[in-house]
Amino acid sequence: MAWIYTKVSVNALRPIVGALACVFGFLLIPQILLLVQLAAYSLVEARLAFQESPPVVNWPVYQLGLPALFFAAASRLLRLQRDDGLVRSLEIAAAAMIGVMGYYLTRQALNVDANILFVKPGFVERGVTTNLFFVYGLACLWIGRHYLHESLRLSGLVLCGVAMFRIVYFDCVVYNPLWASQQVGNLPLLNALLITYCLPILWTWKAAKELAYAGKPEWSKYGYSFVLFLAFTFLSLNVRHIFQGAHINGSETTSAEI
């Protein structure tokens, strides 16, 4: 419909594109409830019986990736006429669907032959997922800055914010290997702590630079502060790892470790 709109001078086609997008969103409500269910289980381990079967988990590329491409193509075609709220809404929806698709695909890759709806992710899986959110968010920030797409820049900020929240909530509070039994590996420095706490230092630094480029220098300082926090956490837990081994939640702390 958006393609036809670029070929004929019928102004009514533009709101029809928006209406069709809303119809798709209405049809996607069961999958949105599924995502809420998955988020609730991840945060507080609450099982919400919103949907018994998770079809989108089994076919994320077909049910999320393909529609995301259509939404992105429609936004690009409509932008040829003018940039308005409909274009930005389609771009944000496409970015969101690609992000959710990537999350499901990551869980599928790391949990083969398992129902990923209620499989508790391990320390490494959480770290990998967080890094993917960071990288995808940075890609959205870069595209938004270079091609002047404010909606993609906003999507990138949200994705980076989600990644930072995951680190603080899951890896620093709830499942911190310092007090939760988490397998972090045996090698010093080259272990799971590198994925969870060290790699995000690079992504956070890049995100802070993007904020500075976007004219938000006051926000950049919070990103640099988070960089220092991650570096302190990574080094401290690696000192603990040298003395404790793969599980660093041991109760005995020697004077040498202190």
C-alpha positions as CSV (number, residue, x, y, z in Angstrom):
1,M,0.0,0.0,0.0
2,A,2.9,2.4,0.8
3,W,4.4,1.6,-2.6
4,I,1.2,2.3,-4.4
5,Y,0.9,5.6,-2.5
6,T,4.3,6.6,-4.1
7,K,2.9,5.9,-7.6
8,V,-0.5,7.6,-7.4
9,S,-1.7,10.9,-6.0
10,V,-4.3,9.5,-3.6
11,N,-3.8,11.1,-0.2
12,A,-6.3,8.7,1.5
13,L,-3.8,5.8,1.0
14,R,-1.4,7.2,3.7
15,P,-3.9,6.9,6.6
16,I,-4.9,3.5,5.2
17,V,-1.2,2.4,5.6
18,G,-1.4,3.5,9.3
19,A,-4.7,1.6,9.8
20,L,-3.2,-1.6,8.3
21,A,-0.2,-1.2,10.6
22,C,-2.6,-0.9,13.6
23,V,-4.5,-4.1,12.5
24,F,-1.2,-5.9,12.5
25,G,-0.5,-4.6,16.0
26,F,-3.9,-5.8,17.1
27,L,-3.1,-9.3,15.7
28,L,0.2,-9.2,17.6
29,I,-1.4,-8.6,21.0
30,P,-1.1,-12.3,22.0
31,Q,2.6,-12.2,21.3
32,I,3.0,-8.9,23.2
33,L,1.3,-10.7,26.2
34,L,3.7,-13.5,25.7
35,L,6.6,-11.1,25.9
36,V,5.2,-9.6,29.1
37,Q,4.8,-13.2,30.5
38,L,8.5,-13.9,29.7
39,A,9.7,-10.6,31.2
40,A,7.7,-11.2,34.4
41,Y,9.2,-14.7,34.8
42,S,12.7,-13.3,34.1
43,L,12.4,-10.5,36.7
44,V,10.5,-12.1,39.6
45,E,9.9,-15.7,38.4
46,A,6.1,-15.1,38.2
47,R,4.3,-17.4,35.8
48,L,1.5,-15.5,34.1
49,A,-0.9,-17.6,32.1
50,F,-1.5,-15.2,29.3
51,Q,-0.8,-17.7,26.6
52,E,-0.4,-21.4,26.7
53,S,1.5,-21.9,23.5
54,P,4.3,-19.7,22.3
55,P,4.2,-19.9,18.5
56,V,6.3,-16.7,17.9
57,V,9.1,-18.3,19.9
58,N,9.2,-21.1,17.4
59,W,9.1,-18.9,14.3
60,P,10.6,-15.5,15.2
61,V,12.1,-14.8,11.8
62,Y,8.8,-15.4,10.0
63,Q,6.4,-13.8,12.6
64,L,8.6,-10.8,13.6
65,G,11.6,-10.4,11.2
66,L,9.6,-10.5,8.0
67,P,6.9,-8.0,9.3
68,A,9.8,-5.8,10.5
69,L,11.2,-5.6,7.0
70,F,7.8,-4.7,5.6
71,F,7.4,-1.9,8.3
72,A,10.9,-0.6,7.5
73,A,10.2,-0.6,3.8
74,A,6.9,1.1,4.3
75,S,8.5,3.9,6.4
76,R,11.1,4.5,3.8
77,L,8.5,4.7,1.0
78,L,6.3,7.1,3.0
79,R,9.3,9.2,3.9
80,L,9.8,10.0,0.2
81,Q,6.6,12.2,0.6
82,R,7.1,13.6,4.1
83,D,8.4,12.7,7.5
84,D,5.6,12.5,10.0
85,G,4.4,10.5,13.1
86,L,3.4,7.6,10.9
87,V,6.9,7.2,9.5
88,R,8.5,7.4,12.9
89,S,6.0,4.9,14.4
90,L,6.7,2.4,11.7
91,E,10.5,2.8,12.2
92,I,10.1,2.3,16.0
93,A,7.9,-0.8,15.5
94,A,10.4,-2.3,13.1
95,A,13.3,-1.7,15.5
96,A,11.3,-3.2,18.3
97,M,10.3,-6.4,16.4
98,I,13.9,-6.9,15.2
99,G,15.1,-6.6,18.9
100,V,12.5,-9.1,20.1
101,M,13.3,-11.5,17.2
102,G,17.0,-11.3,18.1
103,Y,16.2,-12.0,21.8
104,Y,14.2,-15.1,20.9
105,L,16.9,-16.3,18.4
106,T,19.6,-15.9,21.0
107,R,17.7,-18.0,23.5
108,Q,17.0,-20.6,20.9
109,A,20.7,-20.9,20.0
110,L,21.7,-21.2,23.6
111,N,18.9,-23.5,24.7
112,V,18.6,-26.2,22.0
113,D,15.7,-28.6,22.3
114,A,14.2,-26.7,25.2
115,N,11.0,-24.6,25.7
116,I,12.7,-21.2,26.1
117,L,9.6,-19.6,27.7
118,F,10.4,-20.8,31.2
119,V,14.1,-21.8,31.0
120,K,16.1,-19.8,33.4
121,P,19.2,-18.3,31.6
122,G,22.6,-18.9,32.9
123,F,25.3,-16.4,33.6
124,V,26.9,-16.6,30.2
125,E,23.6,-16.5,28.4
126,R,22.5,-13.3,30.2
127,G,25.9,-11.7,29.3
128,V,25.6,-12.6,25.7
129,T,22.0,-11.3,25.5
130,T,23.0,-8.1,27.2
131,N,25.9,-7.5,24.8
132,L,23.6,-8.1,21.8
133,F,21.2,-5.5,23.1
134,F,24.1,-3.1,23.4
135,V,25.4,-3.7,19.9
136,Y,21.9,-3.4,18.3
137,G,21.3,-0.2,20.3
138,L,24.6,1.3,19.1
139,A,23.7,0.3,15.5
140,C,20.4,2.2,15.8
141,L,22.1,5.2,17.4
142,W,24.7,5.3,14.5
143,I,22.0,4.9,11.8
144,G,19.8,7.5,13.5
145,R,22.7,10.0,13.6
146,H,24.0,9.5,10.1
147,Y,20.7,9.4,8.4
148,L,18.8,11.9,10.7
149,H,16.2,9.4,11.9
150,E,15.2,10.6,15.3
151,S,13.0,7.5,15.9
152,L,16.0,5.2,15.4
153,R,18.1,7.3,17.7
154,L,15.4,7.0,20.4
155,S,15.2,3.2,19.8
156,G,18.9,3.0,20.2
157,L,18.7,4.9,23.5
158,V,16.0,2.5,24.8
159,L,18.0,-0.6,23.8
160,C,21.1,0.6,25.5
161,G,19.1,1.5,28.5
162,V,17.6,-2.0,28.6
163,A,21.1,-3.5,28.4
164,M,22.3,-1.3,31.3
165,F,19.3,-2.3,33.3
166,R,20.0,-6.0,32.7
167,I,23.5,-5.6,34.0
168,V,22.5,-3.7,37.1
169,Y,19.4,-5.8,38.0
170,F,20.5,-9.3,37.0
171,D,24.3,-9.3,37.1
172,C,24.9,-6.8,39.9
173,V,21.9,-7.4,42.2
174,V,19.9,-10.6,41.8
175,Y,22.4,-13.0,40.2
176,N,25.6,-11.4,41.2
177,P,28.2,-14.2,41.3
178,L,29.6,-12.7,44.5
179,W,26.6,-14.1,46.4
180,A,24.6,-16.2,43.9
181,S,26.0,-19.6,42.7
182,Q,27.0,-18.8,39.1
183,Q,29.5,-20.7,37.0
184,V,32.0,-18.1,35.6
185,G,34.7,-20.4,34.3
186,N,38.2,-21.4,35.5
187,L,40.6,-19.2,33.5
188,P,41.7,-16.0,35.1
189,L,40.5,-12.9,33.2
190,L,39.4,-15.0,30.2
191,N,36.1,-16.1,31.8
192,A,32.4,-15.3,31.8
193,L,33.1,-12.1,33.8
194,L,34.8,-10.7,30.6
195,I,31.5,-11.1,28.7
196,T,29.2,-9.8,31.4
197,Y,31.2,-6.9,32.8
198,C,34.1,-6.0,30.5
199,L,32.6,-6.0,27.0
200,P,29.8,-3.6,28.1
201,I,32.5,-1.1,29.0
202,L,33.3,-0.7,25.3
203,W,29.6,-0.5,24.4
204,T,28.8,2.0,27.1
205,W,31.7,4.2,26.1
206,K,30.5,4.1,22.5
207,A,27.0,5.0,23.6
208,A,28.3,7.9,25.6
209,K,30.2,9.2,22.5
210,E,27.0,8.9,20.4
211,L,25.1,10.9,23.0
212,A,27.8,13.6,22.8
213,Y,27.4,13.6,19.0
214,A,23.7,13.9,19.4
215,G,24.0,17.1,21.5
216,K,23.4,15.4,24.9
217,P,26.8,15.9,26.6
218,E,25.0,16.1,30.0
219,W,23.8,12.5,29.5
220,S,27.3,11.3,28.4
221,K,28.7,11.8,31.9
222,Y,26.3,9.2,33.2
223,G,27.6,6.8,30.6
224,Y,31.2,7.4,31.6
225,S,30.3,6.9,35.3
226,F,28.8,3.6,34.3
227,V,32.0,2.7,32.5
228,L,34.0,3.3,35.8
229,F,31.4,1.2,37.7
230,L,31.8,-1.7,35.3
231,A,35.6,-1.5,35.4
232,F,35.6,-1.6,39.2
233,T,33.2,-4.5,39.2
234,F,35.1,-6.5,36.6
235,L,38.5,-6.1,38.3
236,S,37.1,-6.7,41.8
237,L,35.3,-9.9,40.8
238,N,38.4,-11.2,39.0
239,V,40.5,-10.7,42.1
240,R,37.9,-12.8,43.9
241,H,38.0,-15.3,41.0
242,I,41.8,-15.8,41.4
243,F,41.3,-16.9,45.0
244,Q,37.9,-18.7,44.8
245,G,37.8,-20.4,41.3
246,A,34.8,-21.0,39.1
247,H,32.3,-20.2,41.8
248,I,33.2,-16.9,43.6
249,N,30.5,-17.0,46.2
250,G,32.6,-18.8,48.8
251,S,32.3,-17.8,52.4
252,E,36.0,-17.7,53.3
253,T,38.0,-14.6,52.4
254,T,41.7,-14.7,53.1
255,S,43.8,-11.7,54.1
256,A,45.7,-12.0,50.8
257,E,42.5,-11.6,48.8
258,I,41.4,-8.6,50.8
